[in-house]
Amino acid sequence: MNMSKGSLQRPTKRLLESNKSRWSLRGVPIFFVMIVTGIALFTRPAGQHEKDQSTKRKDDLVLLQDKALRRSSLNGVDYLWQLPSSSSRDQYRGILFLAHGCSHSMIDWWTPSERCPECIGLPEELAIVDIALKRHLIVVAMSSLGRHSKCWSAEDEKPVADVLNELKDLLRVPVFALGASSGGMFVSSNLPGTDLKLSGYVSEIAAPRRLAESVPAVFITMNRDSRTDEKAAQAVERLRDLGVRSKHTRLEPL
């Protein structure tokens, strides 16, 4: 599913311009409120994840002192990630993987810096990263391998799962995902089928082609997109029937 960036950024613009209707279902700020709600739905209180192992390598411990944005590579695939600057290691609540939409990439999520001079820091993406870091989540982003359409596909499953599994082993926290449009389809349809144990996802304006019936989910749809809206509603109904935590929020037209 490929939607224009303009259609995704209009809710953000409205959010940044007004905080008057923060909890109103008719107000666009619910867009980010629901992202926070989705994260809160999945994350466990700090201290409940596995404790550090005494055998962890010293170089890992040194690595985790660096709270600035960093660029790493695994099997030739680059990714960007950042630790919460205000959190100690025992406060980390999870890893949040961010999946961009078509025609975009991982450089959307951060402003330019020494480690990512090509980053462009789009407003909506920056806001999401800020929310996640403040909730003690480690933020990770990658670019889809197909750089022609820049959409996500099955070929991205293993590289993404490999990176997230490596970070999960290092940090010993659960993994969550958030994606928009093509990214939403990827985190809801592709990622749950990998060897990564995904603890939950938030899918914006996308419903899964095949539903992972054991993974908690939050769907955010636009109510004029009736097809996606209906599929998301069906997915939530199915998950609730199975006793799996799920939520569906519809955005009103501007």
Disulfide bonds with the S-S distance in Angstrom:
Cys102-Cys151 1.82
Cys116-Cys119 1.97
